Amino acid sequence: MHRPPSDTFEPVFTSEEKKALRGEIFMNRELVGVDFSGADLRDARFERTILDRCNLMGADLRGATFISCELRDVIFVDALFEDGRFDGTTIVDAVGLTDASRVLIERAGGALQPIHASLR
């Protein structure tokens, strides 16, 4: 499988648009390579959505809800987690999650798979 360099992301949102994503709803989407770095995703809702190789570096995910989602190869360096939900959501090959954020995600209903678990 070919993976793009970690600094190659789709600039779907401008810096100003990233600041206005609070409470946004993403339903039945497949988001590939989207740059959400630094985005205000507080109280956003992701439902039946795939995030594949997306950049959430420094994103504010406090209060965000992920329901029945799949997050693959997502970068979470310096992302803020608090009061979120991850019901039925699987996270595979995540980059930059701290031990505390891993515990928070699992307690909030998410399942974490170790890096390259799909190759076993």
Salt bridges, closest charged atoms under 4 A:
GLU16 OE2 - LYS19 NZ 3.50
ASP35 OD2 - LYS18 NZ 3.32
ASP40 OD2 - ARG42 NH2 2.63
ASP43 OD2 - ARG22 NH2 3.63
GLU47 OE1 - ARG45 NH2 2.97
GLU47 OE2 - ARG48 NH1 2.85
ASP52 OD2 - ARG53 NH1 3.29
ASP52 OD2 - ARG72 NH2 3.41
ASP60 OD2 - ARG42 NE 3.61
ASP60 OD2 - ARG62 NH2 2.52
GLU70 OE2 - ARG72 NH1 2.93
ASP73 OD1 - ARG3 NH2 3.27
ASP87 OD1 - ARG85 NH2 2.55
